[in-house]
Amino acid sequence: MTFLDKEYREIITKAVCGKGRKFTQDSHSIAPSHRPSSILGCWVINHLYNAKKKSEDTVEIHGSYDINVWYSYNDNTKTEVVTERVTYTDVIPLSVKDEYTISDEYDVFAKVIQQPNCLECKITNNGHKIVVEIEREFIVQVIGETKVFVRVEPKRDAFDDDDDDAWDYKVTDDELEGVKPDFLNKKD
C-alpha cells in the first residue's frame, strides 16, 4: 500500500512539530550599597521573555527579571531595598520532533510553568554580598506546516438503505410538548 493510493489523501496543515520542557535554577550575586546585617525579604518581579527556534533540536528563550532584596544594615538599625535587573538565556531541547515538516518557517510558543521566584536568599561568608537562588520552568511548542495522510472511505450513495439505522428517529420530550392533540378534531 502506498500513500499515493486513491483511498488516501495528503493534507497539509499547521501542527505542533516540536515540544520541550526545562527547569532551571540560577544563583545571582548582588552587591548592596551597605554591608547587610540580615535579609528581611526577597521577591522577583517584572519577568519578560521571548522565544525563538534556534536549531532543529532547540528553542532559545531570552528573558529578564528584577530581583528585589530587602535587608537591614548598621547592626539591624536601618533597612534598604536593593534591586538588580537580571538577564538570562535558556536553551530548551525539543524532546518531541516531527520529521515531516515541509517549511522552515515556525511559530514558537513558550509558556511559563514556574515564574522566576526566590528559593533562598543569604549573605555571603565575607558579608559584603547577597546570594539569591532563583528557579523557573518553561514549556515550549514549535508550530509548523506538516503533512498528514488520511484514509478516505470509498464513495457511497448518500441515501443508502443500510444507513437508515444510523439516523436517530426518537422524539424528545421538548418536541412532544409542542404537539397539540386537538388538531385533528378542529375543522377550518
Residue, then its C-alpha position, 0 to 999 in steps of 0.5 A: m500500500t502506498f500513500l499515493d493510493k486513491e483511498y488516501r489523501e495528503i493534507i497539509t496543515k499547521a501542527v505542533c512539530g516540536k515540544g520541550r520542557k526545562f527547569t532551571q535554577d540560577s544563583h545571582s550575586i548582588a552587591p548592596s550599597h551597605r554591608p547587610s546585617s540580615i535579609l528581611g525579604c526577597w521577591v522577583i518581579n517584572h519577568l519578560y521573555n521571548a522565544k525563538k527556534k534556534s536549531e532543529d533540536t532547540v528553542e532559545i528563550h531570552g528573558s529578564y527579571d528584577i530581583n528585589v532584596w530587602y535587608s537591614y544594615n548598621d547592626n539591624t538599625k536601618t533597612e534598604v531595598v536593593t534591586e538588580r535587573v537580571t538577564y538570562t538565556d535558556v536553551i530548551p531541547l525539543s524532546v518531541k520532533d516531527e520529521y515531516t515538516i515541509s517549511d522552515e518557517y515556525d511559530v514558537f510558543a513558550k509558556v511559563i510553568q514556574q515564574p522566576n521566584c526566590l528559593e533562598c536568599k543569604i549573605t555571603n561568608n565575607g558579608h559584603k554580598i547577597v546570594v539569591e537562588i532563583e528557579r523557573e520552568f518553561i514549556v515550549q511548542v514549535i508550530g509548523e506546516t506538516k503533512v498528514f495522510v488520511r484514509v478516505e472511505p470509498k464513495r457511497d450513495a448518500f441515501d443508502d438503505d443500510d444507513d437508515d439505522a444510523w439516523d436517530y428517529k426518537v422524539t424528545d420530550d421538548e418536541l412532544e410538548g409542542v404537539k397539540p392533540d386537538f388538531l385533528n378534531k378542529k375543522d377550518 
